[in-house]
Amino acid sequence: MLTINQIQDDIVEEFSAFDDWMDKYALLIELGNSLEPLDEQYKTDNYLIEGCQSRVWLCASYQDGTITYRAESDAVIVKGIVSLLIKVLSGHTPQEILDADLYFVERIGLNEHLSPTRSNGLRAMMKQMRLYAMVFKAQEENNAKP
């Protein structure tokens, strides 16, 4: 299992192969299209991320000490962005997710090439993923108490 930073480094390397942002957007769209469709039961307001210009639904499950995220968006670029976040954070423990510095966003130049509303949406997605990690960590600690 790769660490969060190893996965981020792979993403940075994959994006560094392209100089042109149109090619990077094409890669983002491709990544978004490869995202598994989200079950309709999760496409409700309860899973909708506040602060996103487009609609993004995010859910998480916790099993065997690790979190698995699933998401979908009605915008292709956003779907690609959320697929990167899932690639980086899914399969890790709540503590690893809470400790993660998501530097890949800056290193691939994403923060410079997103509109302010998309940047806010990206921050909202990252915040929601961390909130899930906090909740699962708290539940784990409560269950561990005698």
MODELLER restraints for C-alpha pairs under 7 A, 6 or more apart:
rsr = mdl.restraints
at = mdl.atoms
rsr.add(forms.Gaussian(group=physical.xy_distance, feature=features.Distance(at['CA:4:A'], at['CA:88:A']), mean=5.67, stdev=0.5))
rsr.add(forms.Gaussian(group=physical.xy_distance, feature=features.Distance(at['CA:4:A'], at['CA:89:A']), mean=6.54, stdev=0.5))
rsr.add(forms.Gaussian(group=physical.xy_distance, feature=features.Distance(at['CA:7:A'], at['CA:88:A']), mean=5.78, stdev=0.5))
rsr.add(forms.Gaussian(group=physical.xy_distance, feature=features.Distance(at['CA:8:A'], at['CA:88:A']), mean=6.34, stdev=0.5))
rsr.add(forms.Gaussian(group=physical.xy_distance, feature=features.Distance(at['CA:8:A'], at['CA:104:A']), mean=5.43, stdev=0.5))
rsr.add(forms.Gaussian(group=physical.xy_distance, feature=features.Distance(at['CA:12:A'], at['CA:104:A']), mean=6.02, stdev=0.5))
rsr.add(forms.Gaussian(group=physical.xy_distance, feature=features.Distance(at['CA:12:A'], at['CA:107:A']), mean=6.38, stdev=0.5))
rsr.add(forms.Gaussian(group=physical.xy_distance, feature=features.Distance(at['CA:12:A'], at['CA:108:A']), mean=5.57, stdev=0.5))
rsr.add(forms.Gaussian(group=physical.xy_distance, feature=features.Distance(at['CA:15:A'], at['CA:24:A']), mean=6.44, stdev=0.5))
rsr.add(forms.Gaussian(group=physical.xy_distance, feature=features.Distance(at['CA:15:A'], at['CA:108:A']), mean=6.13, stdev=0.5))
rsr.add(forms.Gaussian(group=physical.xy_distance, feature=features.Distance(at['CA:16:A'], at['CA:108:A']), mean=6.96, stdev=0.5))
rsr.add(forms.Gaussian(group=physical.xy_distance, feature=features.Distance(at['CA:18:A'], at['CA:24:A']), mean=6.32, stdev=0.5))
rsr.add(forms.Gaussian(group=physical.xy_distance, feature=features.Distance(at['CA:28:A'], at['CA:77:A']), mean=6.05, stdev=0.5))
rsr.add(forms.Gaussian(group=physical.xy_distance, feature=features.Distance(at['CA:28:A'], at['CA:80:A']), mean=4.49, stdev=0.5))
rsr.add(forms.Gaussian(group=physical.xy_distance, feature=features.Distance(at['CA:28:A'], at['CA:81:A']), mean=6.62, stdev=0.5))
rsr.add(forms.Gaussian(group=physical.xy_distance, feature=features.Distance(at['CA:29:A'], at['CA:76:A']), mean=5.56, stdev=0.5))
rsr.add(forms.Gaussian(group=physical.xy_distance, feature=features.Distance(at['CA:29:A'], at['CA:77:A']), mean=5.47, stdev=0.5))
rsr.add(forms.Gaussian(group=physical.xy_distance, feature=features.Distance(at['CA:29:A'], at['CA:80:A']), mean=5.31, stdev=0.5))
rsr.add(forms.Gaussian(group=physical.xy_distance, feature=features.Distance(at['CA:31:A'], at['CA:80:A']), mean=5.05, stdev=0.5))
rsr.add(forms.Gaussian(group=physical.xy_distance, feature=features.Distance(at['CA:31:A'], at['CA:83:A']), mean=6.42, stdev=0.5))
rsr.add(forms.Gaussian(group=physical.xy_distance, feature=features.Distance(at['CA:32:A'], at['CA:76:A']), mean=6.20, stdev=0.5))
rsr.add(forms.Gaussian(group=physical.xy_distance, feature=features.Distance(at['CA:32:A'], at['CA:79:A']), mean=4.51, stdev=0.5))
rsr.add(forms.Gaussian(group=physical.xy_distance, feature=features.Distance(at['CA:32:A'], at['CA:80:A']), mean=3.64, stdev=0.5))
rsr.add(forms.Gaussian(group=physical.xy_distance, feature=features.Distance(at['CA:32:A'], at['CA:83:A']), mean=5.82, stdev=0.5))
rsr.add(forms.Gaussian(group=physical.xy_distance, feature=features.Distance(at['CA:35:A'], at['CA:83:A']), mean=6.24, stdev=0.5))
rsr.add(forms.Gaussian(group=physical.xy_distance, feature=features.Distance(at['CA:37:A'], at['CA:72:A']), mean=6.59, stdev=0.5))
rsr.add(forms.Gaussian(group=physical.xy_distance, feature=features.Distance(at['CA:38:A'], at['CA:70:A']), mean=6.72, stdev=0.5))
rsr.add(forms.Gaussian(group=physical.xy_distance, feature=features.Distance(at['CA:38:A'], at['CA:71:A']), mean=6.05, stdev=0.5))
rsr.add(forms.Gaussian(group=physical.xy_distance, feature=features.Distance(at['CA:38:A'], at['CA:72:A']), mean=5.86, stdev=0.5))
rsr.add(forms.Gaussian(group=physical.xy_distance, feature=features.Distance(at['CA:43:A'], at['CA:57:A']), mean=6.05, stdev=0.5))
rsr.add(forms.Gaussian(group=physical.xy_distance, feature=features.Distance(at['CA:47:A'], at['CA:57:A']), mean=5.00, stdev=0.5))
rsr.add(forms.Gaussian(group=physical.xy_distance, feature=features.Distance(at['CA:47:A'], at['CA:58:A']), mean=5.41, stdev=0.5))
rsr.add(forms.Gaussian(group=physical.xy_distance, feature=features.Distance(at['CA:47:A'], at['CA:59:A']), mean=6.20, stdev=0.5))
rsr.add(forms.Gaussian(group=physical.xy_distance, feature=features.Distance(at['CA:48:A'], at['CA:55:A']), mean=6.79, stdev=0.5))
rsr.add(forms.Gaussian(group=physical.xy_distance, feature=features.Distance(at['CA:48:A'], at['CA:56:A']), mean=5.62, stdev=0.5))
rsr.add(forms.Gaussian(group=physical.xy_distance, feature=features.Distance(at['CA:48:A'], at['CA:57:A']), mean=4.41, stdev=0.5))
rsr.add(forms.Gaussian(group=physical.xy_distance, feature=features.Distance(at['CA:48:A'], at['CA:58:A']), mean=6.57, stdev=0.5))
rsr.add(forms.Gaussian(group=physical.xy_distance, feature=features.Distance(at['CA:49:A'], at['CA:56:A']), mean=5.69, stdev=0.5))
rsr.add(forms.Gaussian(group=physical.xy_distance, feature=features.Distance(at['CA:49:A'], at['CA:57:A']), mean=6.08, stdev=0.5))
rsr.add(forms.Gaussian(group=physical.xy_distance, feature=features.Distance(at['CA:49:A'], at['CA:124:A']), mean=6.80, stdev=0.5))
rsr.add(forms.Gaussian(group=physical.xy_distance, feature=features.Distance(at['CA:49:A'], at['CA:125:A']), mean=6.69, stdev=0.5))
rsr.add(forms.Gaussian(group=physical.xy_distance, feature=features.Distance(at['CA:50:A'], at['CA:124:A']), mean=6.86, stdev=0.5))
rsr.add(forms.Gaussian(group=physical.xy_distance, feature=features.Distance(at['CA:51:A'], at['CA:120:A']), mean=6.35, stdev=0.5))
rsr.add(forms.Gaussian(group=physical.xy_distance, feature=features.Distance(at['CA:51:A'], at['CA:121:A']), mean=5.36, stdev=0.5))
rsr.add(forms.Gaussian(group=physical.xy_distance, feature=features.Distance(at['CA:51:A'], at['CA:124:A']), mean=6.00, stdev=0.5))
rsr.add(forms.Gaussian(group=physical.xy_distance, feature=features.Distance(at['CA:52:A'], at['CA:117:A']), mean=6.98, stdev=0.5))
rsr.add(forms.Gaussian(group=physical.xy_distance, feature=features.Distance(at['CA:52:A'], at['CA:118:A']), mean=6.71, stdev=0.5))
rsr.add(forms.Gaussian(group=physical.xy_distance, feature=features.Distance(at['CA:52:A'], at['CA:120:A']), mean=6.68, stdev=0.5))
rsr.add(forms.Gaussian(group=physical.xy_distance, feature=features.Distance(at['CA:52:A'], at['CA:121:A']), mean=4.00, stdev=0.5))
rsr.add(forms.Gaussian(group=physical.xy_distance, feature=features.Distance(at['CA:52:A'], at['CA:124:A']), mean=6.98, stdev=0.5))
rsr.add(forms.Gaussian(group=physical.xy_distance, feature=features.Distance(at['CA:53:A'], at['CA:117:A']), mean=6.10, stdev=0.5))
rsr.add(forms.Gaussian(group=physical.xy_distance, feature=features.Distance(at['CA:53:A'], at['CA:118:A']), mean=6.54, stdev=0.5))
rsr.add(forms.Gaussian(group=physical.xy_distance, feature=features.Distance(at['CA:53:A'], at['CA:121:A']), mean=6.60, stdev=0.5))
rsr.add(forms.Gaussian(group=physical.xy_distance, feature=features.Distance(at['CA:54:A'], at['CA:74:A']), mean=6.47, stdev=0.5))
rsr.add(forms.Gaussian(group=physical.xy_distance, feature=features.Distance(at['CA:54:A'], at['CA:75:A']), mean=6.14, stdev=0.5))
rsr.add(forms.Gaussian(group=physical.xy_distance, feature=features.Distance(at['CA:55:A'], at['CA:73:A']), mean=5.50, stdev=0.5))
rsr.add(forms.Gaussian(group=physical.xy_distance, feature=features.Distance(at['CA:55:A'], at['CA:74:A']), mean=5.74, stdev=0.5))
rsr.add(forms.Gaussian(group=physical.xy_distance, feature=features.Distance(at['CA:56:A'], at['CA:72:A']), mean=5.74, stdev=0.5))
rsr.add(forms.Gaussian(group=physical.xy_distance, feature=features.Distance(at['CA:56:A'], at['CA:73:A']), mean=4.34, stdev=0.5))
rsr.add(forms.Gaussian(group=physical.xy_distance, feature=features.Distance(at['CA:56:A'], at['CA:74:A']), mean=6.94, stdev=0.5))
rsr.add(forms.Gaussian(group=physical.xy_distance, feature=features.Distance(at['CA:57:A'], at['CA:71:A']), mean=5.38, stdev=0.5))
rsr.add(forms.Gaussian(group=physical.xy_distance, feature=features.Distance(at['CA:57:A'], at['CA:72:A']), mean=5.44, stdev=0.5))
rsr.add(forms.Gaussian(group=physical.xy_distance, feature=features.Distance(at['CA:57:A'], at['CA:73:A']), mean=6.39, stdev=0.5))
rsr.add(forms.Gaussian(group=physical.xy_distance, feature=features.Distance(at['CA:58:A'], at['CA:70:A']), mean=5.86, stdev=0.5))
rsr.add(forms.Gaussian(group=physical.xy_distance, feature=features.Distance(at['CA:58:A'], at['CA:71:A']), mean=4.34, stdev=0.5))
rsr.add(forms.Gaussian(group=physical.xy_distance, feature=features.Distance(at['CA:58:A'], at['CA:72:A']), mean=6.83, stdev=0.5))
rsr.add(forms.Gaussian(group=physical.xy_distance, feature=features.Distance(at['CA:59:A'], at['CA:69:A']), mean=5.83, stdev=0.5))
rsr.add(forms.Gaussian(group=physical.xy_distance, feature=features.Distance(at['CA:59:A'], at['CA:70:A']), mean=5.43, stdev=0.5))
rsr.add(forms.Gaussian(group=physical.xy_distance, feature=features.Distance(at['CA:59:A'], at['CA:71:A']), mean=6.30, stdev=0.5))
rsr.add(forms.Gaussian(group=physical.xy_distance, feature=features.Distance(at['CA:60:A'], at['CA:67:A']), mean=6.53, stdev=0.5))
rsr.add(forms.Gaussian(group=physical.xy_distance, feature=features.Distance(at['CA:60:A'], at['CA:68:A']), mean=5.51, stdev=0.5))
rsr.add(forms.Gaussian(group=physical.xy_distance, feature=features.Distance(at['CA:60:A'], at['CA:69:A']), mean=4.36, stdev=0.5))
rsr.add(forms.Gaussian(group=physical.xy_distance, feature=features.Distance(at['CA:60:A'], at['CA:70:A']), mean=6.18, stdev=0.5))
rsr.add(forms.Gaussian(group=physical.xy_distance, feature=features.Distance(at['CA:60:A'], at['CA:132:A']), mean=6.86, stdev=0.5))
rsr.add(forms.Gaussian(group=physical.xy_distance, feature=features.Distance(at['CA:61:A'], at['CA:67:A']), mean=5.64, stdev=0.5))
rsr.add(forms.Gaussian(group=physical.xy_distance, feature=features.Distance(at['CA:61:A'], at['CA:68:A']), mean=5.28, stdev=0.5))
rsr.add(forms.Gaussian(group=physical.xy_distance, feature=features.Distance(at['CA:61:A'], at['CA:69:A']), mean=6.57, stdev=0.5))
rsr.add(forms.Gaussian(group=physical.xy_distance, feature=features.Distance(at['CA:62:A'], at['CA:68:A']), mean=6.39, stdev=0.5))
rsr.add(forms.Gaussian(group=physical.xy_distance, feature=features.Distance(at['CA:62:A'], at['CA:136:A']), mean=6.91, stdev=0.5))
rsr.add(forms.Gaussian(group=physical.xy_distance, feature=features.Distance(at['CA:65:A'], at['CA:93:A']), mean=5.76, stdev=0.5))
rsr.add(forms.Gaussian(group=physical.xy_distance, feature=features.Distance(at['CA:66:A'], at['CA:91:A']), mean=5.29, stdev=0.5))
rsr.add(forms.Gaussian(group=physical.xy_distance, feature=features.Distance(at['CA:66:A'], at['CA:92:A']), mean=4.86, stdev=0.5))
rsr.add(forms.Gaussian(group=physical.xy_distance, feature=features.Distance(at['CA:66:A'], at['CA:93:A']), mean=4.36, stdev=0.5))
rsr.add(forms.Gaussian(group=physical.xy_distance, feature=features.Distance(at['CA:66:A'], at['CA:94:A']), mean=6.72, stdev=0.5))
rsr.add(forms.Gaussian(group=physical.xy_distance, feature=features.Distance(at['CA:67:A'], at['CA:90:A']), mean=5.73, stdev=0.5))
rsr.add(forms.Gaussian(group=physical.xy_distance, feature=features.Distance(at['CA:67:A'], at['CA:91:A']), mean=5.44, stdev=0.5))
rsr.add(forms.Gaussian(group=physical.xy_distance, feature=features.Distance(at['CA:67:A'], at['CA:92:A']), mean=5.82, stdev=0.5))
rsr.add(forms.Gaussian(group=physical.xy_distance, feature=features.Distance(at['CA:67:A'], at['CA:93:A']), mean=6.14, stdev=0.5))
rsr.add(forms.Gaussian(group=physical.xy_distance, feature=features.Distance(at['CA:67:A'], at['CA:94:A']), mean=6.77, stdev=0.5))
rsr.add(forms.Gaussian(group=physical.xy_distance, feature=features.Distance(at['CA:68:A'], at['CA:90:A']), mean=4.63, stdev=0.5))
rsr.add(forms.Gaussian(group=physical.xy_distance, feature=features.Distance(at['CA:68:A'], at['CA:91:A']), mean=5.56, stdev=0.5))
rsr.add(forms.Gaussian(group=physical.xy_distance, feature=features.Distance(at['CA:69:A'], at['CA:86:A']), mean=5.92, stdev=0.5))
rsr.add(forms.Gaussian(group=physical.xy_distance, feature=features.Distance(at['CA:69:A'], at['CA:90:A']), mean=5.58, stdev=0.5))
rsr.add(forms.Gaussian(group=physical.xy_distance, feature=features.Distance(at['CA:72:A'], at['CA:79:A']), mean=6.11, stdev=0.5))
rsr.add(forms.Gaussian(group=physical.xy_distance, feature=features.Distance(at['CA:73:A'], at['CA:79:A']), mean=5.11, stdev=0.5))
rsr.add(forms.Gaussian(group=physical.xy_distance, feature=features.Distance(at['CA:89:A'], at['CA:97:A']), mean=6.27, stdev=0.5))
rsr.add(forms.Gaussian(group=physical.xy_distance, feature=features.Distance(at['CA:94:A'], at['CA:133:A']), mean=4.46, stdev=0.5))
rsr.add(forms.Gaussian(group=physical.xy_distance, feature=features.Distance(at['CA:94:A'], at['CA:134:A']), mean=6.63, stdev=0.5))
rsr.add(forms.Gaussian(group=physical.xy_distance, feature=features.Distance(at['CA:94:A'], at['CA:136:A']), mean=6.57, stdev=0.5))
rsr.add(forms.Gaussian(group=physical.xy_distance, feature=features.Distance(at['CA:94:A'], at['CA:137:A']), mean=5.59, stdev=0.5))
rsr.add(forms.Gaussian(group=physical.xy_distance, feature=features.Distance(at['CA:97:A'], at['CA:130:A']), mean=6.69, stdev=0.5))
rsr.add(forms.Gaussian(group=physical.xy_distance, feature=features.Distance(at['CA:97:A'], at['CA:133:A']), mean=6.58, stdev=0.5))
rsr.add(forms.Gaussian(group=physical.xy_distance, feature=features.Distance(at['CA:98:A'], at['CA:130:A']), mean=5.97, stdev=0.5))
rsr.add(forms.Gaussian(group=physical.xy_distance, feature=features.Distance(at['CA:98:A'], at['CA:133:A']), mean=6.62, stdev=0.5))
rsr.add(forms.Gaussian(group=physical.xy_distance, feature=features.Distance(at['CA:105:A'], at['CA:111:A']), mean=6.28, stdev=0.5))
rsr.add(forms.Gaussian(group=physical.xy_distance, feature=features.Distance(at['CA:111:A'], at['CA:119:A']), mean=6.48, stdev=0.5))
